[in-house]
Structure formats: structure tokens, C-alpha cells
Amino acid sequence: MESSAAQTTPKSQLSLPWRTRILLSVIDFAIDPLLRRDGTVPRRLLNFVDSVLSAPPLSIPVKGVKTHDVVADPTRNLSFRVFVPTQYAEEDLPVMVYFHGGGYIALSPDVVIFDYVGRKFASELRAVVVSVDYRLAPENRHPSQLDDGFDVLKFLDDEDKRSKWLPENADISRCFVAGESAGGHLAHHLTLRASQFKFQQLQVIGLVAIQPFLGGVERTDSEIRMDGSVPLVTMKRTDWFWNAFMPLGEPFNRDHPIINVTGPNAVDISKMDFPATMVVAAGFDTLRDRHIRYYQWLKKSGKEAYLIDYPNTFHEFFLFSELPESDQLIIDVKDFINKVLNKVSTKSLQTLNILFMIICLCRSKY
């Protein structure tokens, strides 16, 4: 499985439409003032921006997708937004549990851009999308975000709760976990935890890690070479985000297994039932080398993994709908999901055939 984007000739410089350049310049200009020296963020300002940019849930389908919000735990304001594609009401649909980016400190599923992503994924991927509104750092540090995500999985695994909030055709036994940037990092760790837990009906069969936010003590070539020359991700910012994410009072360095998932302290997943994984990398992303290492680590651990490389774009590129790579990503994710679903269906059919043969043999014997 290889993206057509990966087959294009890499460019020496990042070439973008003027609209994208302006938006990236505004975002880049706005990020650093939010990252205070004392490790805090202007939460009131960020909440205000969220409220201004929020999109309400809509029970009436818009472009074939309707949405509603669910409060899973009011004591910690844990909620998620559900995106239901109405044009596939007669089909059993997989469920995608999605985690948004934002450096762990900002944004939510109801912000316009992630509402758009949820709608796009639900419609194009033919899936019920559950976008998790996890707690934000630095007020809530690790493992708060991971606990929130895992509790949403357990909420969905509860048949009484699920039947109330998800459509009847949502097949929780065909669950994909996905996320981008910080959300991609959380998606990996949530999948790792889920692979060691026995749910009643929910089964995580695939992971979509879109440019996951990963770190390590040793700086990679892409971090050194592109630091300060590409949008959004710099070494100074990544260090700040890790300090805001990790627990206070707990000594750590960037080779902590939560941060450097492939490093010297990495968890051994070789004997775990870790699902098929799609890893997305981009040519003008300082984290590029870490994404390639992550893919290689999965393969070395004996897991099914696919690297989809977009050589001519940047971190978080797919949030910019004007870029052709944004549409290509949807195609590539859809191909991955279909590949995994076909394998699961084939395996299930083979199991049924074996059971049928055993029953026939038993009947003929007696």
C-alpha cells in the first residue's frame, strides 16, 4: 500500500498556495505567545477562541452527515461528538474513534476545522466517527488524555450506553482509532492500552497515525535540518509541549516511553495483538524521521504497517482542504480501512468454515 503522493518527485522548497501561506503565517505568529515561560497558557483566551470557532451539532443532515454531542462523564466534562453518515443507513458501518491535534493544549472536536474533518471522514470513509473531547494540558497532564480516550472506548463497549447514542448500524467490533499530531500520539498509546484489554464487543482492528507527535533525547536529522524553516513544528515548541504534557514532579527525559515510543525504553509489542497501522509522514515536517522510525519499529516488531509519505507538504497539511494532498489522504485512509476490513471479513469467513467442517465431522461420527 503506497500513496500516489509518495511517488511524486520531492521538491527542494515548500511550495504552497498564497491562502495557505497566509494562514500558516498567522498560526505561526500566534503560537509562541500562548506558550508562557512559566509553563501555563492563557486558558480564558483559548476558550474564547474555541467558542468563536465552534460549530454546533446538527441533527438535520448536512451533506449527508448529522452530528450530536454526548457527555460521557459530567464530573470531568468528558464528551465526544458523533458524526453519522445518513446515506449508508442500511449498511453496517465501522466506527472510527478520532483524536484531534493542538499540542495537547488547545482545540476541541467542535472547532470548525475538526467538525469539518469529522464530517469528511464520516462521509468519505463510510464510518461512524466519534471525535473525543479529551482534557487539555497543562491543567490536566498525562495520563488524563489517555484515560479520557480509554473511558470513551469503554463507554462505547457498554451496549446500553452505545444503543442510546450510536446508530444501530454502528459496528463496534470493527473499530479504528485515529488521530493527527498530538492526537496521533494519543491514538498510538490508546491502541496500545486497548490491545491489552478485553472488551465485551469492541475490537480495535486498525490505527491511523497521521503525523503523530513523537519525541526523543537525540535530535533527528529532519529536526536539525528543518528547524525554523518549515511551518508549525520547531524543537523549542516540541520541548515546551512535552513539559506541559508530562506530570509535574515526575522526573523524565524525552526518552520516556510515553514520548519516545520507539526509543531505548520502548514497550515490547512483538507479542501483543497490536492492529494494522497506517503511518502518515510529510517531506517538510521536522518530525518526518520519527514517523519513518515509528513505521520501521512496527515492522520490526512483526506488525502489519503501511507508510504513506507525502514528500511535498508539511505538518498538519490535511487540515488545509485547498491542498490536493488533503483529498489524497482521504483516499489513502479509505484504502487502508477497506484493506483491513477485507482481511477481517476473510478471517471471519475462514473461522466459520472451520467451525462448519467440525460440526459436519461430529455429525458424521455420531
Secondary structure, 3 states (H helix, E strand, C coil): CCCHHHHCCCCCCCCCCHHHHHHHHHHHHHHHHHCCCCCCCCHHHHHHHHHHHECCCCCCCECCEEEEEEEEECCCCEEEEEEEEHHHCCCCEEEEEEECCCCCCCCCCCEHHHHHHHHHHHHHHCCEEEEEECCCCCCCCCCHHHHHHHHHHHHHHCHHHHHHHCCCCEEEEEEEEEEECHHHHHHHHHHHHHCCCCCCCCCEEEEEEECCCCCCCCCCHHHHHHCCCCCCCCHHHHHHHHHHHCCCCCCCCCCCCCCCCCCCCCCCCCCCCCCEEEEEEEEECCCHHHHHHHHHHHHHCCCCEEEEEEEEEECCHHHCCCCHHHHHHHHHHHHHHHHHHHHHHHHHHHHHHHHHHHHHHHHHHC
